[in-house]
Amino acid sequence: MIGGGIGGLTAALSLRQAGFEADVYEQAPALTHIGGGINMGPNAARVLIRLGLGEGLLREGVRPASTHQRRWDDGRTLQRAPLNPQCEELYGAPHVTIHRADLLAVISSGLPPERIHLGHRLLGFNDKGGHVEAWFDNGVRIDADMLVGADGIHSAVRAILFGDEAPKFAGCVAYRGLVPVERLADLELEIGSQSWVGPGGHLVHYFVSRGELLNFVGWTEHDEWSREDWTDRATVERALAAFEGWHPQIRRIIGAADECFIWALFDRDPLPRWSVGRVTLLGDACHPMYPFMGQGAAQAIEDGAALAACLRAAGDADPAVALQHYERLRLPRVTRLQELSRANKLRFHMRDGPGQEARDAEWARAGDRSPDALRWLYEFDAGAIESAPA
Ligand SMILES: Cc1cc2nc3c(=O)[nH]c(=O)nc-3n(C[C@H](O)[C@H](O)[C@H](O)COP(=O)(O)OP(=O)(O)OC[C@H]3O[C@@H](n4cnc5c(N)ncnc54)[C@H](O)[C@@H]3O)c2cc1C
């Protein structure tokens, strides 16, 4: 497994549970504390619970009671839906919001430490037919039965398999931050997720870190950006300026942060294939998606469960056949989510006018965020491949 992010660690654990040996090679010298909140629907929480991580997930994460979509200026409700305990009742697993660092700690706790090789940046590999040889920047060389690129949006494995095309800037940057909840006590926020939509931007906030921090991510449109990094800092003043004129609750939350980070959104078109021989991809390496369905991490988690199930089902057959099966099962679902996430960028950022009025009327009539409306997404069991075509 190349990459020790959410996707790589979950896949390694899923493979071990299915009876395979799996090693993770991560370029960073430590499992990183960088990042903010991650949204996890019951489709992904179910996979982690099955891997024996339920206790850690519920200890470190938060179960939001509801999701509430509001108008940017007057705070009017556009749609509101319950999340928990409805998700548990309908789909047997909760909806969880969690800090990325806490989630990495929970998942890695399920793996023997000696299986996680930090400070290993993959430089290249060679598929020899019966096995794969790979080498790293620290001089280490390994031999493996197969190789999985779980190395994120700038994937080296993807570049070697399919060419090195840079991801495109998506015309959007986010200001993100974390605020200790005691600073916001006067707002009396429900333990839930709120999303504020307005012209050219939207802002989402929810609780993470056992409910001790409120995570916010506020998106605004920009023409140009030259780099993508999770560690770029922005001042709180700059974030406030980006949301000038928005509802006082939003300005209060941003203003209570000690620091802000800026995150530029990048995009790639869906790939027609992920696997060549004994090498495949998972997570952002093959299907990065805008976070506007809250499914980036969840789909990487599903990939790991499906990959392990396909390899187990293949038994002693050629692993290359199992990788083709995995790719066939996963591609339609993640491509659909990539497309829906792109469409949400346009829907969330509409200028006030007839289009926005039609959108608001549609949300008020039918809603699209309730556990019922998202049945196709939430009830899906990524590890149950028996009923899917081989
Ligand atoms: C530092 C960081 C912070 C993030 N913060 C947030 C956040 O706050 N909110 C959010 O919604 N999403 C965040 N994400 C993205 C989110 O984690 C992913 O979109 C999603 O979880 C899919 O995960 P993944 O495992 O496919 O990819 P990633 O999470 O990107 O993990 C890829 C891993 O591969 C490693 N890697 C890359 N190249 C190599 C190489 N050549 N050799 C070895 N290892 C390599 C990377 O160091 C990384 O650990 C963050 C990602 C990163 C890397």
The ligand as an SDF file (V2000), in Angstrom:
LIG
                    3D

 53 58  0  0  0  0  0  0  0  0999 V2000
   -2.2920   16.5060    4.9190 C   0  0  0  0  0  0  0  0  0  0  0  0
   -3.7170   16.3390    4.4650 C   0  0  0  0  0  0  0  0  0  0  0  0
   -4.7460   17.0240    5.1270 C   0  0  0  0  0  0  0  0  0  0  0  0
   -6.0800   16.8910    4.7120 C   0  0  0  0  0  0  0  0  0  0  0  0
   -7.0830   17.5750    5.3880 N   0  0  0  0  0  0  0  0  0  0  0  0
   -8.3880   17.4340    5.0120 C   0  0  0  0  0  0  0  0  0  0  0  0
   -9.4240   18.1360    5.6870 C   0  0  0  0  0  0  0  0  0  0  0  0
   -9.1820   18.9020    6.6030 O   0  0  0  0  0  0  0  0  0  0  0  0
  -10.7290   17.9350    5.2760 N   0  0  0  0  0  0  0  0  0  0  0  0
  -11.0150   17.0990    4.2360 C   0  0  0  0  0  0  0  0  0  0  0  0
  -12.2050   16.9320    3.8940 O   0  0  0  0  0  0  0  0  0  0  0  0
  -10.0470   16.4180    3.5820 N   0  0  0  0  0  0  0  0  0  0  0  0
   -8.7550   16.5590    3.9320 C   0  0  0  0  0  0  0  0  0  0  0  0
   -7.7450   15.8880    3.2520 N   0  0  0  0  0  0  0  0  0  0  0  0
   -8.1340   15.0550    2.1010 C   0  0  0  0  0  0  0  0  0  0  0  0
   -8.7750   13.7770    2.5260 C   0  0  0  0  0  0  0  0  0  0  0  0
   -8.0020   13.1350    3.5240 O   0  0  0  0  0  0  0  0  0  0  0  0
   -8.8610   12.9050    1.2830 C   0  0  0  0  0  0  0  0  0  0  0  0
   -9.5910   13.6140    0.2980 O   0  0  0  0  0  0  0  0  0  0  0  0
   -9.6350   11.6130    1.5180 C   0  0  0  0  0  0  0  0  0  0  0  0
   -9.5230   11.1900    2.8340 O   0  0  0  0  0  0  0  0  0  0  0  0
   -9.1160   10.4980    0.5940 C   0  0  0  0  0  0  0  0  0  0  0  0
   -7.9490    9.9750    1.2010 O   0  0  0  0  0  0  0  0  0  0  0  0
   -6.7680    9.2500    0.4630 P   0  0  0  0  0  0  0  0  0  0  0  0
   -6.2170    8.2840    1.4530 O   0  0  0  0  0  0  0  0  0  0  0  0
   -7.1700    8.7740   -0.8740 O   0  0  0  0  0  0  0  0  0  0  0  0
   -5.7040   10.4320    0.1780 O   0  0  0  0  0  0  0  0  0  0  0  0
   -4.8770   11.3460    1.1800 P   0  0  0  0  0  0  0  0  0  0  0  0
   -5.6250   11.5970    2.4230 O   0  0  0  0  0  0  0  0  0  0  0  0
   -4.4370   12.5200    0.3840 O   0  0  0  0  0  0  0  0  0  0  0  0
   -3.6000   10.4480    1.5500 O   0  0  0  0  0  0  0  0  0  0  0  0
   -2.5470   10.1640    0.6560 C   0  0  0  0  0  0  0  0  0  0  0  0
   -1.3070    9.7920    1.4570 C   0  0  0  0  0  0  0  0  0  0  0  0
   -0.2900    9.3580    0.5380 O   0  0  0  0  0  0  0  0  0  0  0  0
    0.9510    9.9160    0.9300 C   0  0  0  0  0  0  0  0  0  0  0  0
    1.8090    9.9580   -0.2670 N   0  0  0  0  0  0  0  0  0  0  0  0
    1.7070   10.7830   -1.3360 C   0  0  0  0  0  0  0  0  0  0  0  0
    2.6600   10.5180   -2.2350 N   0  0  0  0  0  0  0  0  0  0  0  0
    3.3950    9.4910   -1.7430 C   0  0  0  0  0  0  0  0  0  0  0  0
    4.5370    8.7590   -2.2190 C   0  0  0  0  0  0  0  0  0  0  0  0
    5.1330    9.0260   -3.4120 N   0  0  0  0  0  0  0  0  0  0  0  0
    5.0500    7.7540   -1.4460 N   0  0  0  0  0  0  0  0  0  0  0  0
    4.4720    7.4490   -0.2310 C   0  0  0  0  0  0  0  0  0  0  0  0
    3.3950    8.1340    0.2650 N   0  0  0  0  0  0  0  0  0  0  0  0
    2.8710    9.1280   -0.4760 C   0  0  0  0  0  0  0  0  0  0  0  0
    0.5710   11.2820    1.4910 C   0  0  0  0  0  0  0  0  0  0  0  0
    1.5720   11.7930    2.3570 O   0  0  0  0  0  0  0  0  0  0  0  0
   -0.7260   10.9710    2.2260 C   0  0  0  0  0  0  0  0  0  0  0  0
   -0.5070   10.5870    3.5680 O   0  0  0  0  0  0  0  0  0  0  0  0
   -6.3970   16.0230    3.6160 C   0  0  0  0  0  0  0  0  0  0  0  0
   -5.3640   15.3140    2.9570 C   0  0  0  0  0  0  0  0  0  0  0  0
   -4.0210   15.4610    3.3680 C   0  0  0  0  0  0  0  0  0  0  0  0
   -2.9280   14.6730    2.6520 C   0  0  0  0  0  0  0  0  0  0  0  0
  1  2  1  0
  2  3  1  0
  2 52  2  0
  3  4  2  0
  4  5  1  0
  4 50  1  0
  5  6  2  0
  6  7  1  0
  6 13  1  0
  7  8  2  0
  7  9  1  0
  9 10  1  0
 10 11  2  0
 10 12  1  0
 12 13  2  0
 13 14  1  0
 14 15  1  0
 14 50  1  0
 15 16  1  0
 16 17  1  0
 16 18  1  0
 18 19  1  0
 18 20  1  0
 20 21  1  0
 20 22  1  0
 22 23  1  0
 23 24  1  0
 24 25  2  0
 24 26  1  0
 24 27  1  0
 27 28  1  0
 28 29  2  0
 28 30  1  0
 28 31  1  0
 31 32  1  0
 32 33  1  0
 33 34  1  0
 33 48  1  0
 34 35  1  0
 35 36  1  0
 35 46  1  0
 36 37  1  0
 36 45  1  0
 37 38  2  0
 38 39  1  0
 39 40  1  0
 39 45  2  0
 40 41  1  0
 40 42  2  0
 42 43  1  0
 43 44  2  0
 44 45  1  0
 46 47  1  0
 46 48  1  0
 48 49  1  0
 50 51  2  0
 51 52  1  0
 52 53  1  0
M  END
$$$$
